[in-house]
Amino acid sequence: MSERKVLNKYYPPDFDPAKIPKLRLPKDRQYVVRLMAPFNMRCRTCGEYIYKGKKFNGRKETVQNESYLGLPIFRFYIKCPRCLAEITFKTDPQNTDYAMEHGATRNFQAQKLLEEEEKRMQKEREEEELNNPMKVLENRTKDSKLEMEVLENLQELKELNQRQANVDFEAMLKQHKEVEEEQKRKEQEEDEQEMKVMLEQSQSRRLLVDSGSDDEPTKHCPNPTTQSKPRDILQEDTQSKRLRMESWECSLGKLSTRAQLAGLVACRKEKPHPALDKGMETRGTMATTSSLPAAAAAMSSLRLLGAYWDSEDSD
C-alpha cells in the first residue's frame, strides 16, 4: 500500500523535462486581488466619497513600457460602491506613493501639492545658479536681506512685549512667600486658641466634679439639735444613702430590689389561739414589771437590726 503523503516522486529513466509543454501567458494578464483604498478619493460619476482603508475586490496588472529604476509599476482597478463606475490608480515608486489615474479625484492633498511646488522652485533655482554666477550672488544678497528683516521684526516684538508686560518675578516670589507665612501663622494661632478652649473646658469640668463631691456631705450632714428621738439617727442615715446614687445606679438601677418589692408582698395574719392570748397577756404583765436593763438590751438589739437591714438595702 502506498503512502498517503508522498515527498519523493518517481521519475522514470526516460524522463525529459524539455518535452513538457510550457504555459505561455500574456504579459498584460490581470489578477483578482483583495486591496484597500490607498488614499481618500471622490467618484467623478456620482460624487461618492471613498475613504482611505476601504476594502475592495479589485484587479491588478503590470503597466507596459513603464518602470522606475527597473521596478515594475502596477495598475489597480476598483468599482465605486454606489454607481459601480470603474476607478483606476497605479503605483508611484519615485515618490513612494500612489497616483490617481482615472474615474475619481484625490482629496486632502493640499500639503502634497505645496511640497511639490517647493521642490519644483528649488530645482529651478539650482538650475539657474548652475549656469549664471551673478544669479548666485543676487540670491545670496536677497537671502541675507530677508534674514535681517526677520531678525529686526523679532527684536521689535520682544521690545513691545517687555513694554506691555513689566513682570518682576522676584516681587512675585516674595509676595507668594509672605502669603504662605501669613497663612501658617493664622493656622498656628487657631490651633493655640483651640487648645486653650479645650484646657479651660477640662478645668471647668474638674472644678464642677470637685465642688459636687464637696457639697454632698455638707448637704446631708445630720444636725444633732433637731434630733428628738434616738431612732432618727438611723432613719437620716438611710435617707442620705438613698438620695446619694452612684453613676452605675442611674443607668442600671440597684442590684437589690428587696426594698422596692417589700410593698408588693402582703403577709397573711393568722388568728391566735385563745389559750395563747391568755399566755401573752400574762407575759406582758410580767414584762412591764421587769427591770430596766432588759429594756435597754432590747432597744440596742433593735438598733442593730435596723442598721443591718439598711446596709443590705443600700448594697
PAZAPA-4460 file (N, C-alpha, C; in steps of 0.05 Angstrom, whole numbers, plus 32768, in hexadecimal, padded with zeros to 4 digits):
% residues 315
    n_x    n_y    n_z   ca_x   ca_y   ca_z    c_x    c_y    c_z   seq   type   mol
   8011   7FE8   8000   8000   8000   8000   8012   8019   8000     1      M     A
   800D   802C   7FEF   801D   8044   7FEC   8017   8058   8002     2      S     A
   802A   8069   8008   8026   807E   801C   8013   8093   8012     3      E     A
   8005   809F   8026   7FF1   80B3   801F   8000   80CE   801A     4      R     A
   8013   80D6   802B   8022   80EE   8027   803E   80E8   801C     5      K     A
   8041   80EB   8002   805A   80E4   7FF5   806B   80FD   7FF0     6      V     A
   8084   80FB   7FF9   8096   8112   7FF5   80A8   810E   7FDD     7      L     A
   80AF   80F6   7FD7   80C1   80F0   7FC0   80B0   80E3   7FAA     8      N     A
   80B2   80EF   7F92   80A4   80E5   7F7B   80B6   80D2   7F6B     9      K     A
   80A9   80C1   7F5C   80B7   80AE   7F4B   80BB   80BA   7F2F    10      Y     A
   80D4   80BB   7F26   80D9   80C4   7F0B   80E4   80AC   7EFB    11      Y     A
   80D8   80A7   7EE5   80E2   8090   7ED6   80FD   8096   7EC9    12      P     A
   810B   8082   7EBF   8125   8087   7EB3   8124   8097   7E9A    13      P     A
   810F   8095   7E8B   810D   80A3   7E71   80FF   80BE   7E75    14      D     A
   80FF   80CA   7E8D   80F2   80E4   7E91   8103   80FA   7E86    15      F     A
   80F6   810C   7E76   8103   8123   7E6A   80F2   813C   7E70    16      D     A
   80FC   814E   7E82   80EC   8165   7E88   80E8   8178   7E71    17      P     A
   80F9   8177   7E5C   80F6   8189   7E45   80DD   8183   7E35    18      A     A
   80D3   816A   7E38   80BB   8162   7E29   80A1   816D   7E36    19      K     A
   80A3   8178   7E4F   808B   8181   7E5C   8082   819B   7E4E    20      I     A
   806A   819E   7E46   8061   81B7   7E39   8060   81CE   7E4D    21      P     A
   8069   81E6   7E45   806A   81FD   7E56   8050   820D   7E53    22      K     A
   8047   8218   7E6A   802F   8228   7E6A   8036   8245   7E63    23      L     A
   802C   824E   7E4C   8033   8269   7E43   801B   827C   7E4A    24      R     A
   8020   828E   7E5D   800C   82A1   7E66   8011   82BD   7E5B    25      L     A
   7FFD   82CD   7E56   8002   82E8   7E4C   800E   82FA   7E61    26      P     A
   801E   830D   7E58   802C   831E   7E6B   8019   8331   7E7A    27      K     A
   8004   8339   7E6D   7FF0   834B   7E79   7FDA   833B   7E87    28      D     A
   7FE0   8324   7E91   7FCB   8314   7E9E   7FC3   8322   7EB9    29      R     A
   7FA9   8320   7EBF   7F9E   832D   7ED7   7F99   8317   7EED    30      Q     A
   7F9E   831F   7F06   7F9A   830D   7F1D   7F84   831A   7F2F    31      Y     A
   7F74   8309   7F3A   7F60   8312   7F4E   7F6D   8312   7F69    32      V     A
   7F6C   832A   7F76   7F79   832D   7F90   7F66   833C   7FA3    33      V     A
   7F6C   8339   7FBC   7F5D   8348   7FD1   7F6F   835F   7FDB    34      R     A
   7F65   8378   7FD8   7F75   838F   7FDF   7F65   83A4   7FEE    35      L     A
   7F73   83B8   7FF8   7F66   83CE   8006   7F6D   83E9   7FF8    36      M     A
   7F5B   83FC   7FFA   7F5F   8416   7FED   7F77   8423   7FFA    37      A     A
   7F8B   842B   7FEA   7FA4   8436   7FF6   7FA1   8453   7FFF    38      P     A
   7F8C   8462   7FF6   7F88   847E   7FFE   7F6A   8484   7FFC    39      F     A
   7F63   849C   8006   7F47   84A5   8004   7F42   84AF   7FE7    40      N     A
   7F2B   84A7   7FDC   7F25   84AE   7FC1   7F06   84B3   7FBF    41      M     A
   7EFE   84C0   7FA9   7EE2   84C5   7FA3   7EDC   84BD   7F86    42      R     A
   7EC7   84AE   7F84   7EBF   84A4   7F69   7EB6   84BC   7F58    43      C     A
   7EBF   84BC   7F3F   7EB7   84D2   7F2C   7E9B   84CD   7F21    44      R     A
   7E91   84B5   7F21   7E77   84AF   7F15   7E60   84B6   7F28    45      T     A
   7E61   84AC   7F41   7E4B   84B0   7F54   7E53   84C2   7F6C    46      C     A
   7E6C   84C9   7F6F   7E74   84DA   7F85   7E77   84CB   7FA0    47      G     A
   7E78   84B1   7FA0   7E7A   84A1   7FB8   7E97   84A4   7FC3    48      E     A
   7E98   84A8   7FDE   7EB3   84AA   7FEB   7EBC   848E   7FF2    49      Y     A
   7ED5   8488   7FEB   7EE1   846E   7FF1   7EF9   8474   8003    50      I     A
   7EF8   846A   801B   7F0C   8471   802F   7F23   845D   802F    51      Y     A
   7F39   8467   803A   7F51   8457   803A   7F4D   843E   804C    52      K     A
   7F54   8427   8042   7F52   840E   8052   7F39   83FE   804B    53      G     A
   7F28   8408   8039   7F11   83F8   8031   7F19   83E1   801F    54      K     A
   7F0E   83C9   8025   7F17   83B1   8017   7F07   83AD   7FFD    55      K     A
   7F15   83A2   7FE9   7F09   839D   7FCF   7F14   8382   7FC4    56      F     A
   7F04   8375   7FB3   7F0D   835F   7FA3   7F14   836B   7F88    57      N     A
   7F2E   836E   7F83   7F36   837C   7F6A   7F47   836A   7F59    58      G     A
   7F51   8376   7F43   7F62   8368   7F30   7F7D   8376   7F2F    59      R     A
   7F92   8367   7F2A   7FAD   8372   7F29   7FBA   8369   7F0E    60      K     A
   7FC9   837C   7F02   7FD8   8375   7EEA   7FF2   8385   7EEA    61      E     A
   8005   837C   7EDA   801F   838A   7ED7   801D   839D   7EC0    62      T     A
   8026   83B6   7EC6   8025   83CB   7EB1   803C   83C6   7E9D    63      V     A
   8034   83C6   7E84   8048   83C1   7E6E   8058   83DA   7E68    64      Q     A
   8071   83D6   7E63   8083   83EC   7E5A   8087   8402   7E6F    65      N     A
   8083   83FB   7E88   8087   840E   7E9E   8095   8400   7EB5    66      E     A
   80AA   840D   7EBF   80B9   8402   7ED6   80CA   8419   7EE2    67      S     A
   80D3   8414   7EFA   80E3   8427   7F08   80FB   8419   7F15    68      Y     A
   8112   841E   7F09   812B   8411   7F13   8128   83F3   7F13    69      L     A
   811C   83E9   7EFE   8118   83CC   7EFB   8101   83C0   7F0B    70      G     A
   80F2   83D1   7F1A   80DB   83C8   7F2A   80C2   83C9   7F19    71      L     A
   80B3   83B4   7F18   809A   83B6   7F08   8085   83C7   7F16    72      P     A
   8073   83D2   7F06   805D   83E2   7F10   8043   83D3   7F0B    73      I     A
   8032   83D2   7F20   8019   83C2   7F1F   8001   83D5   7F1F    74      F     A
   7FED   83CC   7F10   7FD4   83DB   7F0F   7FBE   83CB   7F1C    75      R     A
   7FAC   83D9   7F2A   7F96   83CC   7F39   7F7B   83D7   7F2F    76      F     A
   7F68   83C4   7F2D   7F4D   83CB   7F24   7F3A   83C5   7F3B    77      Y     A
   7F2A   83D9   7F42   7F15   83D5   7F56   7EFB   83E1   7F4C    78      I     A
   7EE4   83DB   7F5A   7ECA   83E5   7F52   7EBE   83F6   7F68    79      K     A
   7EB1   840B   7F61   7EA4   841D   7F75   7E8E   840D   7F84    80      C     A
   7E8D   840E   7F9E   7E78   83FE   7FAC   7E5C   8408   7FA7    81      P     A
   7E58   8420   7F9B   7E3D   842B   7F97   7E34   8428   7F7A    82      R     A
   7E44   8431   7F67   7E3C   8430   7F4B   7E4B   841B   7F3B    83      C     A
   7E5D   840C   7F47   7E6C   83F7   7F39   7E7D   8401   7F22    84      L     A
   7E85   841B   7F23   7E96   8426   7F0E   7EB3   841D   7F14    85      A     A
   7EC2   8418   7EFE   7EDD   840E   7F01   7EF0   8425   7F09    86      E     A
   7F02   841F   7F1C   7F16   8432   7F26   7F31   8424   7F24    87      I     A
   7F45   8432   7F1A   7F5F   8426   7F17   7F74   8439   7F24    88      T     A
   7F88   842C   7F30   7F9F   843B   7F3A   7FB7   8428   7F38    89      F     A
   7FCF   8433   7F39   7FE7   8423   7F36   7FFC   842B   7F4A    90      K     A
   8010   841B   7F4C   8026   8420   7F60   8038   8436   7F56    91      T     A
   8045   8444   7F69   8059   8459   7F63   8071   8455   7F74    92      D     A
   8084   8443   7F6C   809B   843D   7F7C   80AF   8454   7F7F    93      P     A
   80AD   8468   7F6D   80BF   847F   7F6F   80B9   848F   7F87    94      Q     A
   809F   8493   7F8D   8097   84A3   7FA5   808D   8491   7FBB    95      N     A
   8090   8477   7FB9   8086   8463   7FCD   8069   8469   7FD4    96      T     A
   8058   846A   7FBF   803C   8471   7FC2   802D   8464   7FAB    97      D     A
   8013   846A   7FAA   8001   8461   7F94   7FF8   8479   7F85    98      Y     A
   7FF4   8475   7F6A   7FEB   848B   7F59   7FCF   8485   7F4E    99      A     A
   7FBD   8499   7F51   7FA2   8496   7F47   7FA3   8498   7F28   100      M     A
   7F94   8485   7F1B   7F96   8484   7EFD   7F7B   848A   7EF0   101      E     A
   7F65   847E   7EF9   7F4C   8481   7EEA   7F35   847A   7EFC   102      H     A
   7F1E   8489   7EF9   7F05   8483   7F06   7F00   8491   7F20   103      G     A
   7F14   849E   7F2C   7F0F   84AB   7F46   7F25   84C1   7F49   104      A     A
   7F20   84D1   7F5D   7F33   84E6   7F64   7F3D   84E2   7F81   105      T     A
   7F56   84E8   7F86   7F62   84E4   7FA0   7F5C   84FC   7FB2   106      R     A
   7F55   84F7   7FCB   7F4E   850C   7FDE   7F65   8510   7FF2   107      N     A
   7F64   8527   7FFF   7F77   852D   8015   7F94   852A   800C   108      F     A
   7F9B   8536   7FF5   7FB7   8535   7FED   7FC3   8551   7FE9   109      Q     A
   7FB8   8564   7FF9   7FC3   8580   7FF7   7FE0   8580   8001   110      A     A
   7FE6   8572   8016   8001   8572   8020   8014   8565   800C   111      Q     A
   800A   8550   8000   801B   8543   7FEC   8021   8556   7FD4   112      K     A
   800D   8564   7FCB   8011   8577   7FB5   8024   858D   7FBD   113      L     A
   8022   8597   7FD6   8035   85AC   7FDF   8051   85A2   7FE0   114      L     A
   8055   858A   7FE9   8070   857E   7FEA   807B   857B   7FCD   115      E     A
   806A   8572   7FBB   8073   856F   7F9F   807B   858A   7F93   116      E     A
   806B   859F   7F99   8072   85B9   7F8F   808C   85C3   7F9A   117      E     A
   8091   85BF   7FB3   80AB   85C8   7FBF   80C2   85B9   7FB3   118      E     A
   80BF   859F   7FAF   80D4   8590   7FA2   80D9   859A   7F85   119      K     A
   80C4   85A0   7F77   80C8   85AA   7F5B   80D7   85C4   7F5B   120      R     A
   80CF   85D7   7F6D   80DD   85F1   7F6E   80FA   85EE   7F76   121      M     A
   80FF   85DC   7F88   811B   85D8   7F91   812B   85CC   7F7A   122      Q     A
   811F   85BB   7F6B   812E   85AF   7F54   8134   85C3   7F3E   123      K     A
   8120   85D5   7F38   8125   85EA   7F24   813B   85FD   7F2E   124      E     A
   813B   8604   7F47   814F   8616   7F51   816B   860A   7F4F   125      R     A
   816D   85F0   7F55   8187   85E3   7F53   8191   85E2   7F36   126      E     A
   817E   85DE   7F23   8186   85DE   7F07   818F   85FA   7EFE   127      E     A
   8182   860F   7F08   818B   862A   7F00   81A6   8631   7F0C   128      E     A
   81AB   862A   7F25   81C4   8630   7F31   81DB   861F   7F25   129      E     A
   81D4   8609   7F1A   81EA   85F8   7F0F   81F7   8605   7EF7   130      L     A
   81E8   8614   7EE7   81F3   8620   7ECE   81F8   863E   7ED0   131      N     A
   81EE   864B   7EE6   81F0   8668   7EE8   81FB   866F   7F04   132      N     A
   8216   8677   7F05   8221   867E   7F20   8216   8698   7F2B   133      P     A
   820D   86AA   7F1B   8201   86C3   7F25   81E6   86BE   7F32   134      M     A
   81D8   86AA   7F28   81BF   86A3   7F35   81C3   8698   7F51   135      K     A
   81DA   868A   7F54   81E0   867F   7F6F   81E4   8696   7F82   136      V     A
   81F3   86AB   7F79   81F8   86C2   7F8B   81DE   86D0   7F92   137      L     A
   81CD   86D4   7F7F   81B3   86E1   7F84   81A2   86D1   7F98   138      E     A
   81A2   86B8   7F94   8192   86A7   7FA7   819D   86A8   7FC3   139      N     A
   81B7   86A9   7FC6   81C3   86AA   7FE1   81BD   86C5   7FEE   140      R     A
   81BF   86DB   7FDF   81B8   86F5   7FEA   819B   86F7   7FF3   141      T     A
   8189   86EB   7FE3   816D   86EB   7FEA   8168   86DB   8003   142      K     A
   8176   86C4   8005   8172   86B3   801D   817C   86C1   8036   143      D     A
   8193   86CF   8034   819E   86DD   804B   818C   86F5   8054   144      S     A
   8182   8703   803F   8170   8719   8045   8156   870F   8053   145      K     A
   814B   86FA   8049   8133   86EE   8055   8138   86E5   8071   146      L     A
   8150   86DA   8076   8157   86D1   8091   8159   86E8   80A4   147      E     A
   8165   86FE   809B   8168   8716   80AC   814C   8722   80B3   148      M     A
   813A   8722   80A0   811F   872C   80A5   8110   871B   80B9   149      E     A
   8114   8701   80B7   8107   86EF   80CA   8111   86F4   80E6   150      V     A
   812C   86F7   80E9   8138   86FC   8103   812E   8717   810F   151      L     A
   812D   872C   80FE   8123   8746   8108   8106   8744   8112   152      E     A
   80F5   8737   8102   80D9   8733   810B   80D7   8724   8125   153      N     A
   80E8   8710   8128   80E8   8701   8141   80F0   8711   8159   154      L     A
   8105   8722   8155   810E   8733   816A   80F9   8748   8172   155      Q     A
   80EB   8753   815E   80D6   8766   8164   80BF   8759   8174   156      E     A
   80B8   8741   816D   80A3   8733   817C   80AC   872E   8199   157      L     A
   80C5   8727   819D   80CF   8723   81B8   80CD   873D   81C9   158      K     A
   80D6   8753   81BD   80D5   876D   81CB   80B9   8775   81D2   159      E     A
   80A6   8770   81BF   808A   8777   81C4   807F   8766   81DB   160      L     A
   8086   874D   81DC   807C   873C   81F2   8088   8745   820D   161      N     A
   80A1   874E   820D   80AD   8757   8226   80A0   8771   8230   162      Q     A
   8098   8783   821D   808B   879B   8225   806F   8796   8231   163      R     A
   8061   8785   8224   8045   8780   822C   8044   876F   8246   164      Q     A
   8056   875D   824A   8055   874C   8261   806F   874E   8270   165      A     A
   806F   8760   8284   8086   8762   8296   8082   8751   82AF   166      N     A
   808B   873A   82AE   8086   8726   82C3   80A0   8723   82D3   167      V     A
   809D   8728   82EE   80B4   8724   8300   80B1   8709   830E   168      D     A
   80C0   86F6   8305   80BE   86DB   830F   80C6   86D9   832C   169      F     A
   80DA   86E9   8334   80E3   86E8   8350   80CD   86F3   8363   170      E     A
   80BF   8708   835B   80A9   8713   836B   8093   86FE   836D   171      A     A
   808D   86F0   8357   8078   86DC   8357   807F   86C6   836B   172      M     A
   8098   86BC   836A   80A0   86A7   837C   809F   86B0   8399   173      L     A
   80A8   86C9   839E   80A7   86D4   83B9   808B   86D6   83C4   174      K     A
   8079   86E0   83B3   805C   86E2   83BB   8050   86C7   83C1   175      Q     A
   8057   86B4   83B0   804D   8698   83B5   8057   868D   83CF   176      H     A
   8071   8692   83D5   807C   8689   83EE   806F   8696   8406   177      K     A
   806A   86B0   8404   805C   86BE   841A   8040   86B3   841F   178      E     A
   8032   86AD   840A   8017   86A2   840D   8018   8687   841A   179      V     A
   802B   8677   8413   802E   865D   8420   8035   865F   843E   180      E     A
   8047   8672   8445   804E   8676   8461   8036   867F   8471   181      E     A
   8026   8692   8465   800E   869C   8473   7FFA   8686   8478   182      E     A
   7FF7   8675   8464   7FE4   865F   8467   7FED   864B   847D   183      Q     A
   8007   8646   847D   8011   8634   8492   800E   8640   84AE   184      K     A
   8012   865B   84B0   800F   8668   84CA   7FF2   8667   84D4   185      R     A
   7FE0   866B   84C1   7FC3   866A   84C9   7FBC   864E   84D2   186      K     A
   7FC6   863A   84C4   7FC0   861E   84CC   7FCB   8618   84E8   187      E     A
   7FE3   8622   84EE   7FEE   861D   8508   7FDE   862B   851E   188      Q     A
   7FD5   8644   8518   7FC4   8652   852C   7FAA   8643   8531   189      E     A
   7F9E   863A   851C   7F85   862B   851F   7F89   8612   8530   190      E     A
   7F9F   8604   852A   7FA4   85EC   853A   7FA8   85F2   8557   191      D     A
   7FB7   8608   855D   7FBB   8610   8579   7FA1   8617   8587   192      E     A
   7F90   8626   8579   7F76   862D   8585   7F65   8614   858B   193      Q     A
   7F65   8601   8578   7F56   85E9   857D   7F61   85DA   8595   194      E     A
   7F7B   85D9   8598   7F87   85CB   85AF   7F80   85D9   85C9   195      M     A
   7F80   85F4   85C9   7F78   8602   85E1   7F5B   85FD   85E9   196      K     A
   7F49   85FD   85D5   7F2D   85F8   85DA   7F29   85DC   85E6   197      V     A
   7F37   85C8   85DA   7F35   85AD   85E4   7F40   85AA   8601   198      M     A
   7F56   85B8   8607   7F61   85B7   8622   7F4D   85C4   8636   199      L     A
   7F42   85DB   862E   7F2E   85E8   8640   7F16   85D7   8645   200      E     A
   7F0C   85C9   8631   7EF5   85B8   8634   7EFC   85A1   8647   201      Q     A
   7F13   8595   8643   7F1B   857E   8655   7F1E   8588   8672   202      S     A
   7F2A   85A0   8676   7F2D   85AA   8691   7F12   85B0   869E   203      Q     A
   7EFF   85BC   868F   7EE5   85C2   869A   7ED6   85A8   86A1   204      S     A
   7EDA   8593   8691   7ECD   857A   8698   7ED8   856F   86B2   205      R     A
   7EF2   8570   86B5   7EFF   8566   86CD   7EF5   8576   86E6   206      R     A
   7EF3   8591   86E3   7EEA   85A1   86F9   7ECD   859A   8701   207      L     A
   7EBC   8595   86EC   7EA0   858E   86F2   7E9F   8573   8700   208      L     A
   7EAF   8560   86F7   7EAF   8546   8704   7EB8   8548   8721   209      V     A
   7ECE   8557   8725   7ED8   855B   8741   7EC4   8569   8753   210      D     A
   7EB7   857E   8748   7EA4   858D   8759   7E8C   857C   875F   211      S     A
   7E83   856A   874C   7E6D   8558   8752   7E73   8544   8767   212      G     A
   7E8C   8539   8766   7E94   8526   877B   7E97   8533   8796   213      S     A
   7E9E   854E   8797   7EA1   855C   87B1   7E85   8564   87BC   214      D     A
   7E72   856A   87AB   7E58   8573   87B4   7E46   855D   87BF   215      D     A
   7E4A   8544   87B5   7E39   852E   87BE   7E3A   8529   87DC   216      E     A
   7E51   8526   87E8   7E52   8522   8805   7E47   8539   8815   217      P     A
   7E4A   8552   880B   7E40   8569   8819   7E21   856A   8819   218      T     A
   7E16   8560   8803   7DF9   8561   8801   7DEC   854C   8813   219      K     A
   7DF8   8535   8816   7DEB   851F   8824   7DF6   851B   8840   220      H     A
   7E05   852E   884A   7E10   852A   8865   7DFA   852D   887A   221      C     A
   7DF8   851B   888D   7DE2   851D   88A1   7DE7   8533   88B5   222      P     A
   7DD1   853F   88BE   7DD1   8554   88D2   7DC9   8548   88ED   223      N     A
   7DDA   8548   8901   7DD3   853A   891A   7DBE   8549   8929   224      P     A
   7DBA   8564   8924   7DA6   8572   8934   7D8A   856C   892B   225      T     A
   7D86   8564   8911   7D6B   855E   8906   7D63   8542   890C   226      T     A
   7D74   8531   8916   7D6D   8516   891C   7D5E   8515   8936   227      Q     A
   7D46   8509   8934   7D36   8507   894C   7D35   84EB   8957   228      S     A
   7D3A   84D7   8946   7D39   84BB   894F   7D53   84AE   8948   229      K     A
   7D5B   8499   8957   7D74   848A   894F   7D71   847C   8935   230      P     A
   7D59   8475   892E   7D54   8465   8915   7D58   8477   88FC   231      R     A
   7D56   8491   88FF   7D59   84A3   88E8   7D74   84A2   88DB   232      D     A
   7D89   849B   88EA   7DA4   849A   88DF   7DA5   8485   88C9   233      I     A
   7D99   846D   88CF   7D99   8458   88BB   7D88   845F   88A2   234      L     A
   7D72   846D   88A6   7D61   8474   8890   7D6F   8488   887E   235      Q     A
   7D7C   849C   8889   7D8A   84B0   8879   7DA1   84A4   8869   236      E     A
   7DAF   8490   8876   7DC5   8483   8867   7DBA   8474   884F   237      D     A
   7DA4   8466   8853   7D98   8457   883C   7D8F   846A   8826   238      T     A
   7D83   8482   882E   7D7A   8495   881A   7D91   84A0   880A   239      Q     A
   7DA7   84A7   8817   7DBF   84B1   8809   7DCA   849D   87F6   240      S     A
   7DCA   8483   87FF   7DD4   846F   87ED   7DC2   846B   87D5   241      K     A
   7DA8   846D   87D9   7D96   846A   87C2   7D98   8482   87AF   242      R     A
   7D9B   849B   87B9   7D9D   84B2   87A8   7DB7   84B2   8797   243      L     A
   7DCC   84A8   87A3   7DE6   84A7   8795   7DE7   848E   8784   244      R     A
   7DE7   8491   876A   7DE8   847A   8758   7E02   847B   8748   245      M     A
   7E0C   8465   8744   7E24   8463   8734   7E1D   8466   8716   246      E     A
   7E33   846A   8706   7E2E   846D   86E9   7E23   8454   86DC   247      S     A
   7E2D   843D   86E6   7E23   8424   86DA   7E06   841E   86E2   248      W     A
   7DFD   8429   86F9   7DE2   8425   8702   7DCE   8435   86F0   249      E     A
   7DD8   844C   86E6   7DC6   845D   86D6   7DBF   844F   86BC   250      C     A
   7DD2   8440   86B0   7DCD   8433   8697   7DC2   8417   8699   251      S     A
   7DCD   8408   86AD   7DC5   83EC   86AF   7DB1   83E7   86C6   252      L     A
   7DB0   83F8   86DA   7D9E   83F4   86F0   7DAC   83E4   8706   253      G     A
   7D9F   83E1   871C   7DAA   83D3   8733   7DAA   83B5   872E   254      K     A
   7DBE   83A8   873A   7DBF   838B   8738   7DAB   837E   874A   255      L     A
   7DA6   8389   8761   7D93   837D   8774   7D78   838B   8772   256      S     A
   7D63   837D   876D   7D48   8387   8769   7D36   837F   8781   257      T     A
   7D42   8379   8797   7D32   8370   87AE   7D21   8386   87B9   258      R     A
   7D2C   839E   87BB   7D1D   83B4   87C6   7D06   83BC   87B3   259      A     A
   7D0B   83BA   8798   7CF6   83C2   8785   7CDF   83AE   8784   260      Q     A
   7CE6   8394   8788   7CD2   837F   8787   7CC4   837A   87A2   261      L     A
   7CCE   8388   87B7   7CC3   8383   87D1   7CA5   838B   87D3   262      A     A
   7C9E   83A1   87C4   7C82   83AA   87C5   7C6F   8399   87B5   263      G     A
   7C7A   8388   87A2   7C69   8378   8791   7C61   835E   879F   264      L     A
   7C70   8355   87B3   7C6A   833C   87C1   7C5B   8342   87DB   265      V     A
   7C44   8335   87DE   7C34   8339   87F7   7C35   831F   8807   266      A     A
   7C3C   8321   8820   7C3E   8309   8832   7C22   8302   883C   267      C     A
   7C1D   82E9   883E   7C03   82DF   8847   7C03   82DE   8866   268      R     A
   7BEF   82EA   8871   7BED   82EA   888E   7BDB   82D3   8898   269      K     A
   7BE6   82C3   88A9   7BD7   82AC   88B4   7BCA   82B4   88CF   270      E     A
   7BB3   82A9   88D3   7BA5   82AE   88EC   7BB2   829F   8903   271      K     A
   7BB9   82AC   8919   7BC6   829D   892F   7BB1   828D   893F   272      P     A
   7BBC   8278   894B   7BAB   8267   895C   7BA4   8275   8976   273      H     A
   7B8B   8270   8980   7B84   827E   899A   7B97   8277   89B1   274      P     A
   7BA0   825F   89B1   7BB2   8258   89C8   7BCC   8267   89C6   275      A     A
   7BD5   826B   89AB   7BEE   8279   89A8   7BEB   8297   89AF   276      L     A
   7BD2   82A1   89AA   7BCE   82BD   89B0   7BD0   82C2   89CF   277      D     A
   7BC5   82AF   89DE   7BC7   82B1   89FB   7BE4   82B0   8A04   278      K     A
   7BF3   829E   89F7   7C10   829C   89FF   7C1F   82B5   89F8   279      G     A
   7C19   82C2   89E2   7C26   82DB   89DA   7C20   82F1   89ED   280      M     A
   7C06   82F2   89F5   7BFF   8307   8A08   7C0E   8305   8A23   281      E     A
   7C10   82EC   8A2B   7C1F   82E8   8A44   7C3C   82EF   8A41   282      T     A
   7C47   82E9   8A29   7C63   82EF   8A24   7C66   830E   8A22   283      R     A
   7C52   831C   8A16   7C54   8339   8A15   7C54   8346   8A30   284      G     A
   7C44   833C   8A41   7C44   8347   8A5C   7C5E   8342   8A6A   285      T     A
   7C6A   832B   8A64   7C84   8325   8A70   7C9A   8337   8A65   286      M     A
   7C97   833D   8A4B   7CAC   834E   8A3E   7CAB   836A   8A49   287      A     A
   7C93   8374   8A4F   7C91   838F   8A59   7C9E   8392   8A74   288      T     A
   7C9C   837C   8A83   7CA7   837C   8A9E   7CC4   8375   8A9E   289      T     A
   7CD0   8370   8A86   7CEC   8367   8A85   7CFE   837F   8A8A   290      S     A
   7D17   837B   8A8B   7D2A   838F   8A92   7D32   83A0   8A79   291      S     A
   7D3E   83B7   8A7E   7D46   83CA   8A68   7D5D   83BF   8A57   292      L     A
   7D71   83B0   8A61   7D87   83A6   8A50   7D7D   8395   8A39   293      P     A
   7D68   8386   8A3D   7D5D   8375   8A27   7D52   8387   8A11   294      A     A
   7D45   839D   8A17   7D3A   83B0   8A02   7D51   83BC   89F2   295      A     A
   7D66   83C4   8A00   7D7D   83D0   89F2   7D8A   83BC   89DE   296      A     A
   7D8C   83A3   89E6   7D97   838E   89D5   7D86   838A   89BC   297      A     A
   7D6B   838B   89C0   7D59   8387   89A9   7D5C   839F   8996   298      A     A
   7D5F   83B7   899F   7D62   83CE   898E   7D7C   83CD   897D   299      M     A
   7D91   83C4   898A   7DAA   83C1   897B   7DA8   83AC   8966   300      S     A
   7D9B   8396   896B   7D98   8381   8957   7D87   838B   8940   301      S     A
   7D72   839B   8946   7D62   83A7   8930   7D73   83BA   891E   302      L     A
   7D84   83CA   892B   7D95   83DC   891C   7DA8   83CC   8909   303      R     A
   7DB3   83B7   8913   7DC6   83A7   8903   7DB7   839B   88EB   304      L     A
   7D9F   8390   88F0   7D8F   8384   88DA   7D88   839A   88C5   305      L     A
   7D81   83B1   88CE   7D7A   83C6   88BB   7D92   83CE   88AA   306      G     A
   7DAA   83D1   88B6   7DC2   83D8   88A7   7DC9   83C2   8893   307      A     A
   7DC5   83A8   889B   7DCC   8392   8889   7DBA   8392   8871   308      Y     A
   7DA0   8396   8874   7D8E   8397   885D   7D93   83AF   884C   309      W     A
   7D9A   83C6   8857   7DA0   83DD   8847   7DB8   83D9   8836   310      D     A
   7DCD   83CD   8841   7DE5   83C7   8832   7DDF   83B4   881B   311      S     A
   7DCE   83A0   8820   7DC7   838E   8809   7DB8   839C   87F3   312      E     A
   7DA6   83AF   87FB   7D97   83BD   87E7   7DA9   83CF   87D6   313      D     A
   7DBC   83DD   87E4   7DCE   83EE   87D5   7DE0   83DE   87C3   314      S     A
   7DE9   83C6   87CA   7DF9   83B5   87B8   7DE9   83AC   87A0   315      D     A
***
